[in-house]
Amino acid sequence: MGKVFQNWLNGCNVYICATCQCHLANQEEIISKQFQGRHGKAYLFANVVNVSLGPLEDRVLITGLHTVCDIYCNCCLAVLGWKYEKAFEEGQKYKEGKYIIEKAKMEKISQAEPPEVADDVEG
């Protein structure tokens, strides 16, 4: 087996896997914190990194029938949540292509942003 490539996120507030501390998403990617996962509260993200997708399945959730696939941490293979592939109800279409990560499966870290590199301008 080869070495696992990891994306390292820049930003002040980054969400990481609670099991292995692999970076998952920047705080700016949060669409909503008002979601329910299998084990409690969950966040809806526009984009995430360092995850793999499981097989597609139709699942009846609180808001109706959706086609989803579980998402797994690339580093430790923990199930983190799921990705919405298709929503069958018109009012739920905004979720398509978005990711749910359960709050219990992630942690938030604060890190210093790298300094901006100024362009040298000769005048």
mmCIF file of the C-alpha atoms, coordinates in Angstrom:
data_MODEL
# 
_entry.id   MODEL 
# 
loop_
_atom_site.group_PDB 
_atom_site.id 
_atom_site.type_symbol 
_atom_site.label_atom_id 
_atom_site.label_alt_id 
_atom_site.label_comp_id 
_atom_site.label_asym_id 
_atom_site.label_entity_id 
_atom_site.label_seq_id 
_atom_site.pdbx_PDB_ins_code 
_atom_site.Cartn_x 
_atom_site.Cartn_y 
_atom_site.Cartn_z 
_atom_site.occupancy 
_atom_site.B_iso_or_equiv 
_atom_site.pdbx_formal_charge 
_atom_site.auth_seq_id 
_atom_site.auth_comp_id 
_atom_site.auth_asym_id 
_atom_site.auth_atom_id 
_atom_site.pdbx_PDB_model_num 
ATOM 1   C CA . MET A 1 1   ? 0.000   0.000  0.000  1.00 0.00 ? 1   MET A CA 1 
ATOM 2   C CA . GLY A 1 2   ? 1.286   3.474  -0.887 1.00 0.00 ? 2   GLY A CA 1 
ATOM 3   C CA . LYS A 1 3   ? 1.576   6.549  1.260  1.00 0.00 ? 3   LYS A CA 1 
ATOM 4   C CA . VAL A 1 4   ? -1.663  8.469  1.835  1.00 0.00 ? 4   VAL A CA 1 
ATOM 5   C CA . PHE A 1 5   ? -1.563  12.016 0.444  1.00 0.00 ? 5   PHE A CA 1 
ATOM 6   C CA . GLN A 1 6   ? -3.125  14.570 2.787  1.00 0.00 ? 6   GLN A CA 1 
ATOM 7   C CA . ASN A 1 7   ? -4.321  18.080 2.045  1.00 0.00 ? 7   ASN A CA 1 
ATOM 8   C CA . TRP A 1 8   ? -3.197  20.562 4.690  1.00 0.00 ? 8   TRP A CA 1 
ATOM 9   C CA . LEU A 1 9   ? -5.599  23.488 5.058  1.00 0.00 ? 9   LEU A CA 1 
ATOM 10  C CA . ASN A 1 10  ? -4.585  27.055 5.722  1.00 0.00 ? 10  ASN A CA 1 
ATOM 11  C CA . GLY A 1 11  ? -6.887  29.234 7.738  1.00 0.00 ? 11  GLY A CA 1 
ATOM 12  C CA . CYS A 1 12  ? -7.445  30.305 11.293 1.00 0.00 ? 12  CYS A CA 1 
ATOM 13  C CA . ASN A 1 13  ? -10.128 27.747 12.148 1.00 0.00 ? 13  ASN A CA 1 
ATOM 14  C CA . VAL A 1 14  ? -9.891  24.247 10.711 1.00 0.00 ? 14  VAL A CA 1 
ATOM 15  C CA . TYR A 1 15  ? -12.037 21.199 11.450 1.00 0.00 ? 15  TYR A CA 1 
ATOM 16  C CA . ILE A 1 16  ? -10.089 17.963 11.896 1.00 0.00 ? 16  ILE A CA 1 
ATOM 17  C CA . CYS A 1 17  ? -10.890 14.283 12.371 1.00 0.00 ? 17  CYS A CA 1 
ATOM 18  C CA . ALA A 1 18  ? -11.394 13.604 16.087 1.00 0.00 ? 18  ALA A CA 1 
ATOM 19  C CA . THR A 1 19  ? -9.663  10.221 15.740 1.00 0.00 ? 19  THR A CA 1 
ATOM 20  C CA . CYS A 1 20  ? -6.465  11.075 13.837 1.00 0.00 ? 20  CYS A CA 1 
ATOM 21  C CA . GLN A 1 21  ? -6.396  14.916 13.542 1.00 0.00 ? 21  GLN A CA 1 
ATOM 22  C CA . CYS A 1 22  ? -6.400  14.854 9.731  1.00 0.00 ? 22  CYS A CA 1 
ATOM 23  C CA . HIS A 1 23  ? -7.652  18.173 8.271  1.00 0.00 ? 23  HIS A CA 1 
ATOM 24  C CA . LEU A 1 24  ? -11.242 18.048 6.945  1.00 0.00 ? 24  LEU A CA 1 
ATOM 25  C CA . ALA A 1 25  ? -12.534 21.568 6.245  1.00 0.00 ? 25  ALA A CA 1 
ATOM 26  C CA . ASN A 1 26  ? -12.085 25.272 6.857  1.00 0.00 ? 26  ASN A CA 1 
ATOM 27  C CA . GLN A 1 27  ? -14.679 27.032 8.983  1.00 0.00 ? 27  GLN A CA 1 
ATOM 28  C CA . GLU A 1 28  ? -15.639 29.127 5.930  1.00 0.00 ? 28  GLU A CA 1 
ATOM 29  C CA . GLU A 1 29  ? -17.022 25.977 4.272  1.00 0.00 ? 29  GLU A CA 1 
ATOM 30  C CA . ILE A 1 30  ? -19.817 25.609 6.873  1.00 0.00 ? 30  ILE A CA 1 
ATOM 31  C CA . ILE A 1 31  ? -23.254 26.165 5.403  1.00 0.00 ? 31  ILE A CA 1 
ATOM 32  C CA . SER A 1 32  ? -25.239 25.239 8.521  1.00 0.00 ? 32  SER A CA 1 
ATOM 33  C CA . LYS A 1 33  ? -24.732 23.946 12.053 1.00 0.00 ? 33  LYS A CA 1 
ATOM 34  C CA . GLN A 1 34  ? -28.411 22.956 12.363 1.00 0.00 ? 34  GLN A CA 1 
ATOM 35  C CA . PHE A 1 35  ? -28.256 19.366 11.116 1.00 0.00 ? 35  PHE A CA 1 
ATOM 36  C CA . GLN A 1 36  ? -28.779 16.024 12.811 1.00 0.00 ? 36  GLN A CA 1 
ATOM 37  C CA . GLY A 1 37  ? -26.440 13.078 12.254 1.00 0.00 ? 37  GLY A CA 1 
ATOM 38  C CA . ARG A 1 38  ? -26.742 9.468  13.328 1.00 0.00 ? 38  ARG A CA 1 
ATOM 39  C CA . HIS A 1 39  ? -25.201 10.248 16.726 1.00 0.00 ? 39  HIS A CA 1 
ATOM 40  C CA . GLY A 1 40  ? -26.239 13.830 17.409 1.00 0.00 ? 40  GLY A CA 1 
ATOM 41  C CA . LYS A 1 41  ? -25.523 17.263 15.993 1.00 0.00 ? 41  LYS A CA 1 
ATOM 42  C CA . ALA A 1 42  ? -23.881 17.629 12.599 1.00 0.00 ? 42  ALA A CA 1 
ATOM 43  C CA . TYR A 1 43  ? -22.668 20.402 10.309 1.00 0.00 ? 43  TYR A CA 1 
ATOM 44  C CA . LEU A 1 44  ? -23.362 20.845 6.598  1.00 0.00 ? 44  LEU A CA 1 
ATOM 45  C CA . PHE A 1 45  ? -20.196 21.734 4.633  1.00 0.00 ? 45  PHE A CA 1 
ATOM 46  C CA . ALA A 1 46  ? -19.875 22.958 1.054  1.00 0.00 ? 46  ALA A CA 1 
ATOM 47  C CA . ASN A 1 47  ? -16.483 21.271 0.582  1.00 0.00 ? 47  ASN A CA 1 
ATOM 48  C CA . VAL A 1 48  ? -14.267 18.902 2.543  1.00 0.00 ? 48  VAL A CA 1 
ATOM 49  C CA . VAL A 1 49  ? -10.841 17.325 1.984  1.00 0.00 ? 49  VAL A CA 1 
ATOM 50  C CA . ASN A 1 50  ? -9.130  14.072 2.940  1.00 0.00 ? 50  ASN A CA 1 
ATOM 51  C CA . VAL A 1 51  ? -12.268 11.947 2.680  1.00 0.00 ? 51  VAL A CA 1 
ATOM 52  C CA . SER A 1 52  ? -13.268 8.919  0.612  1.00 0.00 ? 52  SER A CA 1 
ATOM 53  C CA . LEU A 1 53  ? -16.773 8.098  -0.551 1.00 0.00 ? 53  LEU A CA 1 
ATOM 54  C CA . GLY A 1 54  ? -18.628 4.871  0.132  1.00 0.00 ? 54  GLY A CA 1 
ATOM 55  C CA . PRO A 1 55  ? -21.251 3.306  -2.126 1.00 0.00 ? 55  PRO A CA 1 
ATOM 56  C CA . LEU A 1 56  ? -24.426 5.201  -3.028 1.00 0.00 ? 56  LEU A CA 1 
ATOM 57  C CA . GLU A 1 57  ? -27.595 4.272  -1.187 1.00 0.00 ? 57  GLU A CA 1 
ATOM 58  C CA . ASP A 1 58  ? -31.092 5.658  -0.837 1.00 0.00 ? 58  ASP A CA 1 
ATOM 59  C CA . ARG A 1 59  ? -31.712 6.673  2.756  1.00 0.00 ? 59  ARG A CA 1 
ATOM 60  C CA . VAL A 1 60  ? -34.824 8.075  4.413  1.00 0.00 ? 60  VAL A CA 1 
ATOM 61  C CA . LEU A 1 61  ? -33.631 10.959 6.599  1.00 0.00 ? 61  LEU A CA 1 
ATOM 62  C CA . ILE A 1 62  ? -35.549 13.452 8.731  1.00 0.00 ? 62  ILE A CA 1 
ATOM 63  C CA . THR A 1 63  ? -36.130 15.645 5.664  1.00 0.00 ? 63  THR A CA 1 
ATOM 64  C CA . GLY A 1 64  ? -37.167 12.857 3.304  1.00 0.00 ? 64  GLY A CA 1 
ATOM 65  C CA . LEU A 1 65  ? -35.605 10.452 0.835  1.00 0.00 ? 65  LEU A CA 1 
ATOM 66  C CA . HIS A 1 66  ? -32.048 11.201 -0.340 1.00 0.00 ? 66  HIS A CA 1 
ATOM 67  C CA . THR A 1 67  ? -29.362 9.343  -2.252 1.00 0.00 ? 67  THR A CA 1 
ATOM 68  C CA . VAL A 1 68  ? -26.243 9.569  -0.091 1.00 0.00 ? 68  VAL A CA 1 
ATOM 69  C CA . CYS A 1 69  ? -22.868 7.943  0.372  1.00 0.00 ? 69  CYS A CA 1 
ATOM 70  C CA . ASP A 1 70  ? -20.981 7.680  3.637  1.00 0.00 ? 70  ASP A CA 1 
ATOM 71  C CA . ILE A 1 71  ? -17.720 9.625  3.886  1.00 0.00 ? 71  ILE A CA 1 
ATOM 72  C CA . TYR A 1 72  ? -14.620 8.153  5.497  1.00 0.00 ? 72  TYR A CA 1 
ATOM 73  C CA . CYS A 1 73  ? -11.449 9.814  6.774  1.00 0.00 ? 73  CYS A CA 1 
ATOM 74  C CA . ASN A 1 74  ? -8.649  9.007  4.317  1.00 0.00 ? 74  ASN A CA 1 
ATOM 75  C CA . CYS A 1 75  ? -6.158  8.619  7.161  1.00 0.00 ? 75  CYS A CA 1 
ATOM 76  C CA . CYS A 1 76  ? -7.925  6.452  9.774  1.00 0.00 ? 76  CYS A CA 1 
ATOM 77  C CA . LEU A 1 77  ? -11.011 5.278  7.803  1.00 0.00 ? 77  LEU A CA 1 
ATOM 78  C CA . ALA A 1 78  ? -13.444 6.492  10.482 1.00 0.00 ? 78  ALA A CA 1 
ATOM 79  C CA . VAL A 1 79  ? -16.985 7.128  9.205  1.00 0.00 ? 79  VAL A CA 1 
ATOM 80  C CA . LEU A 1 80  ? -17.450 10.895 9.535  1.00 0.00 ? 80  LEU A CA 1 
ATOM 81  C CA . GLY A 1 81  ? -20.881 11.448 8.003  1.00 0.00 ? 81  GLY A CA 1 
ATOM 82  C CA . TRP A 1 82  ? -22.236 11.409 4.453  1.00 0.00 ? 82  TRP A CA 1 
ATOM 83  C CA . LYS A 1 83  ? -22.420 13.269 1.163  1.00 0.00 ? 83  LYS A CA 1 
ATOM 84  C CA . TYR A 1 84  ? -25.761 14.198 -0.374 1.00 0.00 ? 84  TYR A CA 1 
ATOM 85  C CA . GLU A 1 85  ? -25.787 13.053 -3.988 1.00 0.00 ? 85  GLU A CA 1 
ATOM 86  C CA . LYS A 1 86  ? -29.484 13.513 -4.784 1.00 0.00 ? 86  LYS A CA 1 
ATOM 87  C CA . ALA A 1 87  ? -32.497 14.980 -3.043 1.00 0.00 ? 87  ALA A CA 1 
ATOM 88  C CA . PHE A 1 88  ? -35.916 13.852 -4.247 1.00 0.00 ? 88  PHE A CA 1 
ATOM 89  C CA . GLU A 1 89  ? -37.866 16.791 -2.815 1.00 0.00 ? 89  GLU A CA 1 
ATOM 90  C CA . GLU A 1 90  ? -37.507 20.173 -4.516 1.00 0.00 ? 90  GLU A CA 1 
ATOM 91  C CA . GLY A 1 91  ? -36.976 22.023 -1.237 1.00 0.00 ? 91  GLY A CA 1 
ATOM 92  C CA . GLN A 1 92  ? -33.993 19.802 -0.375 1.00 0.00 ? 92  GLN A CA 1 
ATOM 93  C CA . LYS A 1 93  ? -32.066 20.176 -3.665 1.00 0.00 ? 93  LYS A CA 1 
ATOM 94  C CA . TYR A 1 94  ? -29.672 22.726 -2.085 1.00 0.00 ? 94  TYR A CA 1 
ATOM 95  C CA . LYS A 1 95  ? -28.030 19.820 -0.216 1.00 0.00 ? 95  LYS A CA 1 
ATOM 96  C CA . GLU A 1 96  ? -26.898 18.022 -3.372 1.00 0.00 ? 96  GLU A CA 1 
ATOM 97  C CA . GLY A 1 97  ? -23.103 17.775 -3.532 1.00 0.00 ? 97  GLY A CA 1 
ATOM 98  C CA . LYS A 1 98  ? -22.760 18.920 0.098  1.00 0.00 ? 98  LYS A CA 1 
ATOM 99  C CA . TYR A 1 99  ? -21.284 17.039 3.071  1.00 0.00 ? 99  TYR A CA 1 
ATOM 100 C CA . ILE A 1 100 ? -22.519 16.245 6.573  1.00 0.00 ? 100 ILE A CA 1 
ATOM 101 C CA . ILE A 1 101 ? -19.891 15.709 9.262  1.00 0.00 ? 101 ILE A CA 1 
ATOM 102 C CA . GLU A 1 102 ? -21.060 14.721 12.702 1.00 0.00 ? 102 GLU A CA 1 
ATOM 103 C CA . LYS A 1 103 ? -19.897 17.028 15.478 1.00 0.00 ? 103 LYS A CA 1 
ATOM 104 C CA . ALA A 1 104 ? -18.767 14.043 17.572 1.00 0.00 ? 104 ALA A CA 1 
ATOM 105 C CA . LYS A 1 105 ? -16.444 12.943 14.749 1.00 0.00 ? 105 LYS A CA 1 
ATOM 106 C CA . MET A 1 106 ? -14.546 16.237 14.390 1.00 0.00 ? 106 MET A CA 1 
ATOM 107 C CA . GLU A 1 107 ? -12.749 18.879 16.410 1.00 0.00 ? 107 GLU A CA 1 
ATOM 108 C CA . LYS A 1 108 ? -12.029 22.522 15.681 1.00 0.00 ? 108 LYS A CA 1 
ATOM 109 C CA . ILE A 1 109 ? -8.499  23.833 15.933 1.00 0.00 ? 109 ILE A CA 1 
ATOM 110 C CA . SER A 1 110 ? -7.247  27.389 15.726 1.00 0.00 ? 110 SER A CA 1 
ATOM 111 C CA . GLN A 1 111 ? -3.998  27.963 13.954 1.00 0.00 ? 111 GLN A CA 1 
ATOM 112 C CA . ALA A 1 112 ? -2.024  30.986 12.913 1.00 0.00 ? 112 ALA A CA 1 
ATOM 113 C CA . GLU A 1 113 ? -2.424  31.928 9.278  1.00 0.00 ? 113 GLU A CA 1 
ATOM 114 C CA . PRO A 1 114 ? 0.809   32.038 7.332  1.00 0.00 ? 114 PRO A CA 1 
ATOM 115 C CA . PRO A 1 115 ? 2.003   35.610 6.775  1.00 0.00 ? 115 PRO A CA 1 
ATOM 116 C CA . GLU A 1 116 ? 1.141   37.271 3.478  1.00 0.00 ? 116 GLU A CA 1 
ATOM 117 C CA . VAL A 1 117 ? 4.123   37.514 1.169  1.00 0.00 ? 117 VAL A CA 1 
ATOM 118 C CA . ALA A 1 118 ? 4.454   41.057 -0.133 1.00 0.00 ? 118 ALA A CA 1 
ATOM 119 C CA . ASP A 1 119 ? 5.557   41.553 -3.708 1.00 0.00 ? 119 ASP A CA 1 
ATOM 120 C CA . ASP A 1 120 ? 8.766   43.545 -3.965 1.00 0.00 ? 120 ASP A CA 1 
ATOM 121 C CA . VAL A 1 121 ? 8.097   46.621 -6.046 1.00 0.00 ? 121 VAL A CA 1 
ATOM 122 C CA . GLU A 1 122 ? 11.002  48.666 -7.216 1.00 0.00 ? 122 GLU A CA 1 
ATOM 123 C CA . GLY A 1 123 ? 10.214  52.256 -7.800 1.00 0.00 ? 123 GLY A CA 1 
# 
